[in-house]
Amino acid sequence: MTSQIATAATEQSSVTDEINRNMISIQDIVSHLIQSNSDSEHVVSELNEAGSELKQLVGQFKTS
């Protein structure tokens, strides 16, 4: 009985370690996603600005 308890405790410890590693991996992935989102927002903002400038430039042409 004692050896079964010891084995169960060891297994629980292993599972806990694996859960901790997975949580760290998830945290890293989320951090990368947050950074990617921030980068995407910046690019979208720049594209919006470029689109506005292009619209203004095209608006200067007169059609007959």
Secondary structure as GFF3:
##gff-version 3
##sequence-region A 1 64
A	DSSP	alpha_helix	2	59	.	.	.	ID=ss1
###
